[in-house]
Amino acid sequence: MALPHTHRSIRLAARPDGLPTPEHFTVAEAPLPNPAAGEALIRNRYFRVSASLRMMISGGVRDVDGVPFPVVRPGETPFEETIGEVVTAPEGSGLLPGDLVTHWHGWREYAAVPAAQCTPLDGTLPDPVAHLSHAWTAYAALRWGAEVRPRDTVFVSGATGAIGSMAGQLARLLGAARVIGSTGSQQKADRLVAELGYDSAVLRGARPIAEQLAEVAPEGIDVLFDNVGGDQLRAAVAAARNGARFALVGALSGQLAPDGTGTSAPVQLDSFQLLLKRLVLRGFSADDVPAAERARWPEKFAAWLRSGDLYFPHTRVTGIERAPQALCEVIEGRHLGTVVVEL
């Protein structure tokens, strides 16, 4: 297939003062990338759109140690996990034209990527796009972060997001007896129960979360899978049983705060309750899990997808020019599950 002379990418036009809008981005056309030694030319097919990009474009991450996200400056193209097709590859790299790979040079139609940073896809998953799910993050946090046990009652905050929409299903597969999720609308609450295996849902902004949790989990919760922090973390402390385990995987209450930079999520907790209930709070990253466990995950994930025990909820948006609007919709919580741009 003849290659184009140019390709399109999305670039940050200006740092937003608050939450981004599509006007903070621009569609740019540039010459097709020319791979350097050791690089492969990749035609991107799909890339994920994540709310965490807000931190990258705000510039706030440069002032925080340990944040695993690069700063994106005006004029630069964001990075995100991507599935692409190899066009050319360096000799001896193990990559061949036509191979599908994952890499992190998204938000552009073509990318020159170091071959060592490309992970070949071997067809294990029934749909390659499922590689863009956050299922591994959710599974790792539930299995090793919160140590979900049979008969546990699990509360997932932010249950309809890219991570939370997988977490409730996986908690059930790990033996949880009852799974409760939080979301921002009654329509999404209904879908949590009807489609994603949740027993019940609590609504953000309706009544205090603590009151709602007391109603749907009168005997308390054993596990918190926390994507949000803030008031929902505080409510979970009030609802926790003795010895409850909390895995903190996100802090959307601060990450998406309109008046912040996305890198701070303050919350006031009653430390007396933490002591009395002997609660375990753990900030968790899937990078904490041994590589051998990560290597076993794709086959387990594929088996659950093929059996129908696990469903990957996602929305596909067609066209790179629609990516900025898709990001804004993710931040606003308009979609259930992962949002993927299809090129």
Backbone torsions as a table, in degrees:
resi	resn	phi	psi	omega
1	MET	NA	130.7	179.3
2	ALA	-66.1	137.1	-179.5
3	LEU	-87.7	146.0	174.8
4	PRO	-70.9	160.6	176.9
5	HIS	-83.1	-22.9	-178.0
6	THR	-132.3	166.1	173.6
7	HIS	-147.1	168.1	-178.4
8	ARG	-108.2	149.7	173.0
9	SER	-142.7	161.6	174.4
10	ILE	-98.5	130.9	178.4
11	ARG	-122.7	148.9	175.0
12	LEU	-73.7	120.4	-179.3
13	ALA	-83.7	-38.1	-179.2
14	ALA	-160.0	148.2	176.8
15	ARG	-68.0	132.9	177.7
16	PRO	-75.1	145.8	171.1
17	ASP	-96.2	84.8	-170.8
18	GLY	110.7	-146.6	-178.9
19	LEU	-77.7	147.7	-177.3
20	PRO	-74.4	156.3	170.4
21	THR	-126.2	166.4	179.0
22	PRO	-56.7	-25.7	-178.5
23	GLU	-68.9	-13.1	177.9
24	HIS	-82.2	0.0	-179.0
25	PHE	-126.4	160.5	175.9
26	THR	-140.4	149.4	174.3
27	VAL	-91.8	119.6	-176.8
28	ALA	-113.8	144.5	174.7
29	GLU	-110.5	134.6	-176.2
30	ALA	-144.9	163.2	176.4
31	PRO	-58.5	150.1	177.1
32	LEU	-57.4	137.4	-179.3
33	PRO	-58.0	143.7	177.3
34	ASN	-107.8	104.7	-174.4
35	PRO	-61.1	137.0	173.8
36	ALA	-84.3	177.6	177.6
37	ALA	-56.7	131.5	178.8
38	GLY	84.9	1.5	-179.0
39	GLU	-107.0	150.6	174.4
40	ALA	-107.5	146.3	172.6
41	LEU	-92.7	123.7	-174.8
42	ILE	-118.6	130.6	170.1
43	ARG	-92.2	112.6	-176.7
44	ASN	-72.1	139.8	-179.5
45	ARG	-111.1	-41.1	-178.8
46	TYR	-145.4	144.6	167.6
47	PHE	-141.4	149.6	-178.3
48	ARG	-81.1	149.6	174.6
49	VAL	-115.5	116.6	-173.7
50	SER	-120.4	144.8	178.4
51	ALA	-63.1	-23.1	-179.6
52	SER	-62.7	-16.9	177.7
53	LEU	-60.2	-26.3	179.1
54	ARG	-54.4	-41.3	-179.9
55	MET	-65.9	-38.1	-176.0
56	MET	-68.1	-39.6	-176.7
57	ILE	-85.7	-16.5	178.5
58	SER	-75.3	-21.7	-177.8
59	GLY	85.7	-5.9	-176.6
60	GLY	-68.1	-25.4	-176.5
61	VAL	-65.5	-22.0	-178.7
62	ARG	-67.3	-18.2	-177.8
63	ASP	-99.9	4.8	-175.6
64	VAL	-122.9	123.5	178.7
65	ASP	-73.3	142.7	172.4
66	GLY	85.8	-1.8	179.3
67	VAL	-77.3	122.0	-173.1
68	PRO	-84.5	37.7	-179.9
69	PHE	-128.5	137.6	177.0
70	PRO	-80.0	150.1	173.4
71	VAL	-72.7	136.6	173.8
72	VAL	-107.4	120.8	-176.7
73	ARG	-98.3	157.1	176.2
74	PRO	-52.5	134.3	-176.8
75	GLY	94.7	-13.0	-178.8
76	GLU	-98.1	160.8	178.9
77	THR	-98.7	132.6	178.1
78	PRO	-62.5	162.5	175.8
79	PHE	-112.6	145.8	176.0
80	GLU	-165.3	155.6	-179.5
81	GLU	-62.0	136.8	-166.5
82	THR	-142.4	148.5	169.7
83	ILE	-110.6	128.9	-179.5
84	GLY	-140.3	168.2	179.7
85	GLU	-108.1	130.1	-179.9
86	VAL	-67.5	127.2	174.4
87	VAL	-96.7	-52.7	173.7
88	THR	-137.0	153.8	-179.0
89	ALA	-146.2	149.4	178.9
90	PRO	-67.7	147.5	179.5
91	GLU	-60.9	137.1	179.4
92	GLY	83.7	0.9	-178.2
93	SER	-79.8	-16.7	-175.7
94	GLY	86.1	-3.7	178.8
95	LEU	-98.3	142.2	179.4
96	LEU	-126.9	149.5	175.8
97	PRO	-53.4	135.0	-178.4
98	GLY	96.4	-17.6	177.6
99	ASP	-63.7	142.3	170.4
100	LEU	-91.9	137.1	-179.9
101	VAL	-138.4	159.7	168.0
102	THR	-105.6	148.5	175.9
103	HIS	-160.2	-175.2	-173.4
104	TRP	-115.9	15.3	-179.1
105	HIS	-99.1	66.1	179.8
106	GLY	-87.6	-169.6	179.2
107	TRP	62.9	26.1	176.3
108	ARG	-153.2	156.8	-176.4
109	GLU	-80.2	-36.2	176.6
110	TYR	-130.3	150.5	179.1
111	ALA	-145.1	141.3	169.5
112	ALA	-95.3	113.3	-170.6
113	VAL	-123.3	133.1	173.2
114	PRO	-52.0	130.2	-176.5
115	ALA	-56.5	-32.6	-179.4
116	ALA	-67.7	-18.1	179.9
117	GLN	-95.8	5.6	177.4
118	CYS	-100.6	129.1	177.7
119	THR	-107.3	113.1	-178.9
120	PRO	-64.7	144.8	175.4
121	LEU	-100.0	129.8	-172.5
122	ASP	-104.0	9.9	178.7
123	GLY	83.3	9.9	-179.8
124	THR	-60.7	-43.4	-178.2
125	LEU	-83.9	143.8	-178.5
126	PRO	-64.6	-26.8	176.6
127	ASP	-130.8	119.8	-178.6
128	PRO	-55.3	-30.0	-177.7
129	VAL	-62.2	-23.5	178.5
130	ALA	-63.2	-17.7	174.3
131	HIS	-64.2	-18.2	179.3
132	LEU	-90.5	4.0	177.2
133	SER	-75.6	166.2	174.3
134	HIS	-102.3	26.8	-176.6
135	ALA	-62.0	-39.5	-179.7
136	TRP	-63.7	-43.3	178.1
137	THR	-57.7	-46.3	-178.9
138	ALA	-64.9	-45.0	-179.0
139	TYR	-63.2	-46.3	-177.8
140	ALA	-61.6	-42.8	-178.7
141	ALA	-67.0	-37.3	178.7
142	LEU	-73.1	-41.0	-174.6
143	ARG	-75.7	-45.8	-174.6
144	TRP	-110.1	-25.1	179.4
145	GLY	-81.0	-52.9	-179.2
146	ALA	-99.1	-12.8	178.2
147	GLU	52.0	58.0	-179.6
148	VAL	-58.0	136.6	-177.3
149	ARG	-123.8	158.3	175.4
150	PRO	-55.1	140.6	178.4
151	ARG	76.3	5.0	176.1
152	ASP	-67.9	149.5	165.6
153	THR	-101.3	122.3	-173.0
154	VAL	-115.1	133.2	174.2
155	PHE	-112.0	123.2	178.7
156	VAL	-110.1	114.4	175.6
157	SER	-85.1	146.7	-175.6
158	GLY	63.6	47.8	-167.6
159	ALA	-74.4	-13.6	-178.0
160	THR	-103.4	5.2	176.9
161	GLY	-79.5	-174.9	-176.4
162	ALA	-61.4	-38.1	-179.7
163	ILE	-85.7	-47.8	-176.2
164	GLY	-61.9	-33.2	-179.1
165	SER	-67.4	-21.2	173.9
166	MET	-91.2	-32.0	-172.0
167	ALA	-63.7	-42.0	-178.5
168	GLY	-63.0	-43.3	178.7
169	GLN	-63.1	-42.5	-177.8
170	LEU	-70.6	-34.5	176.2
171	ALA	-59.8	-40.7	178.5
172	ARG	-64.8	-43.0	179.9
173	LEU	-65.3	-25.5	178.2
174	LEU	-86.5	1.7	172.9
175	GLY	109.3	0.0	-179.9
176	ALA	-57.9	138.6	-179.0
177	ALA	-84.2	-29.4	-177.3
178	ARG	-145.0	134.1	-178.8
179	VAL	-128.6	127.1	-177.9
180	ILE	-121.9	138.1	179.4
181	GLY	-127.7	156.6	174.9
182	SER	-110.3	147.6	177.8
183	THR	-156.0	179.8	-172.5
184	GLY	-105.9	-1.2	-179.4
185	SER	-146.6	155.4	179.1
186	GLN	-67.0	-34.1	178.3
187	GLN	-60.8	-44.7	178.3
188	LYS	-68.8	-36.0	177.8
189	ALA	-60.0	-41.8	179.3
190	ASP	-64.1	-38.8	-179.7
191	ARG	-69.6	-34.1	176.8
192	LEU	-56.9	-43.6	-177.3
193	VAL	-77.0	-42.2	-174.1
194	ALA	-76.0	-33.7	-170.5
195	GLU	-113.8	-28.8	-168.7
196	LEU	-115.4	13.2	171.3
197	GLY	79.1	10.9	177.0
198	TYR	-76.3	148.1	176.5
199	ASP	-82.3	-34.7	179.1
200	SER	-161.6	168.5	-178.5
201	ALA	-137.4	149.9	173.2
202	VAL	-113.1	147.5	-173.0
203	LEU	-104.8	122.6	174.7
204	ARG	-67.5	130.5	176.1
205	GLY	87.8	-6.7	179.7
206	ALA	-82.6	-69.4	173.8
207	ARG	-131.6	167.5	177.6
208	PRO	-51.6	133.1	-179.2
209	ILE	-57.9	-37.1	-179.0
210	ALA	-60.3	-40.5	178.7
211	GLU	-64.3	-44.3	-178.5
212	GLN	-66.2	-40.5	178.1
213	LEU	-62.9	-38.9	179.6
214	ALA	-62.2	-30.0	-179.8
215	GLU	-78.8	-43.2	-174.2
216	VAL	-88.2	-16.6	177.1
217	ALA	-135.6	67.0	-174.5
218	PRO	-61.8	-22.8	178.5
219	GLU	-94.5	2.8	175.4
220	GLY	97.8	176.1	179.7
221	ILE	-116.2	150.3	178.0
222	ASP	-99.9	-26.9	-174.8
223	VAL	-138.9	138.1	167.5
224	LEU	-115.8	124.2	168.6
225	PHE	-103.3	103.9	-166.2
226	ASP	-105.8	113.6	173.1
227	ASN	-97.6	-10.8	-163.7
228	VAL	-115.9	-48.2	-172.2
229	GLY	76.5	-153.4	175.4
230	GLY	58.4	-139.6	-176.5
231	ASP	-61.5	-30.6	-177.9
232	GLN	-73.0	-34.2	173.7
233	LEU	-66.0	-42.5	179.0
234	ARG	-63.8	-39.9	178.7
235	ALA	-65.8	-35.8	179.2
236	ALA	-66.0	-37.4	176.0
237	VAL	-60.1	-42.9	179.6
238	ALA	-65.0	-33.0	-176.6
239	ALA	-89.1	-6.5	-171.6
240	ALA	-70.7	142.3	169.2
241	ARG	-81.5	167.3	175.9
242	ASN	-59.1	133.6	177.5
243	GLY	78.0	13.7	179.7
244	ALA	-62.7	148.9	-178.6
245	ARG	-114.8	128.5	-179.1
246	PHE	-113.3	124.8	172.5
247	ALA	-106.9	116.5	-177.9
248	LEU	-97.7	110.9	-176.7
249	VAL	-113.9	-10.0	179.5
250	GLY	-158.0	168.8	179.9
251	ALA	-143.6	58.0	-173.5
252	LEU	-61.6	-24.6	178.7
253	SER	-59.4	-31.2	176.4
254	GLY	-101.2	-36.0	-177.9
255	GLN	-59.9	-31.8	-177.8
256	LEU	-113.5	19.6	178.2
257	ALA	-69.0	126.5	-176.4
258	PRO	-60.7	-29.0	-173.9
259	ASP	-100.2	13.9	-179.6
260	GLY	-123.9	-168.6	177.8
261	THR	-106.7	0.7	178.1
262	GLY	87.1	5.8	-175.9
263	THR	-116.9	16.8	177.3
264	SER	-145.9	134.8	-179.0
265	ALA	-139.2	71.5	-177.0
266	PRO	-67.9	144.5	176.1
267	VAL	-151.2	143.7	178.7
268	GLN	-100.7	118.3	179.7
269	LEU	-113.0	151.5	177.2
270	ASP	-85.8	98.7	-176.7
271	SER	-65.5	-22.4	176.6
272	PHE	-63.9	-40.2	177.5
273	GLN	-67.0	-36.7	177.1
274	LEU	-60.0	-41.4	-179.5
275	LEU	-69.7	-49.7	-176.1
276	LEU	-60.8	-39.9	-176.9
277	LYS	-90.2	-3.9	-179.5
278	ARG	53.3	49.6	-177.6
279	LEU	-77.4	147.8	176.0
280	VAL	-112.4	116.0	176.8
281	LEU	-111.0	124.1	-177.0
282	ARG	-132.6	120.3	168.8
283	GLY	-71.5	126.1	-169.3
284	PHE	-125.7	139.4	170.3
285	SER	-127.2	140.3	177.6
286	ALA	-62.8	-18.0	176.4
287	ASP	-66.2	-15.0	179.7
288	ASP	-73.9	-15.2	-174.0
289	VAL	-84.9	138.4	179.1
290	PRO	-55.3	145.2	-176.5
291	ALA	-58.5	-32.6	-179.2
292	ALA	-63.4	-37.0	177.4
293	GLU	-68.7	-41.0	178.1
294	ARG	-61.1	-37.4	-178.5
295	ALA	-66.5	-28.4	-179.5
296	ARG	-81.8	-14.2	-172.3
297	TRP	-63.9	-46.6	-174.2
298	PRO	-54.2	-41.3	-180.0
299	GLU	-67.0	-39.5	177.8
300	LYS	-64.3	-44.3	179.7
301	PHE	-61.4	-46.4	-179.3
302	ALA	-61.2	-41.6	-178.8
303	ALA	-63.0	-42.1	179.4
304	TRP	-68.2	-37.7	178.2
305	LEU	-65.6	-43.9	-177.2
306	ARG	-68.9	-33.5	-179.8
307	SER	-78.3	-14.1	-175.7
308	GLY	85.2	1.8	178.0
309	ASP	-71.3	-20.2	-178.6
310	LEU	-133.9	137.9	-177.4
311	TYR	-124.0	134.5	178.4
312	PHE	-98.9	93.8	179.5
313	PRO	-74.6	127.4	179.8
314	HIS	-158.2	159.9	176.8
315	THR	-119.6	131.5	177.4
316	ARG	-102.9	127.2	177.6
317	VAL	-111.1	125.4	-174.2
318	THR	-95.0	127.7	175.4
319	GLY	105.3	125.7	-177.0
320	ILE	-62.1	-29.8	-178.0
321	GLU	-66.1	-15.8	-179.6
322	ARG	-91.7	-2.2	-177.1
323	ALA	-61.9	-44.5	179.9
324	PRO	-60.0	-42.2	178.0
325	GLN	-65.4	-37.2	178.5
326	ALA	-62.2	-40.1	177.8
327	LEU	-60.5	-45.0	179.9
328	CYS	-62.2	-37.6	178.9
329	GLU	-69.0	-35.4	175.4
330	VAL	-62.9	-46.5	-179.8
331	ILE	-62.6	-36.3	179.2
332	GLU	-78.2	-8.9	178.8
333	GLY	75.8	32.3	-176.5
334	ARG	-77.9	-22.7	-173.7
335	HIS	-111.4	157.8	172.8
336	LEU	-103.7	126.3	178.0
337	GLY	88.9	-157.1	-176.3
338	THR	-83.8	143.5	174.1
339	VAL	-108.3	128.6	-176.4
340	VAL	-124.6	132.1	173.1
341	VAL	-91.8	127.4	178.6
342	GLU	-103.5	127.2	-177.9
343	LEU	-98.5	NA	NA
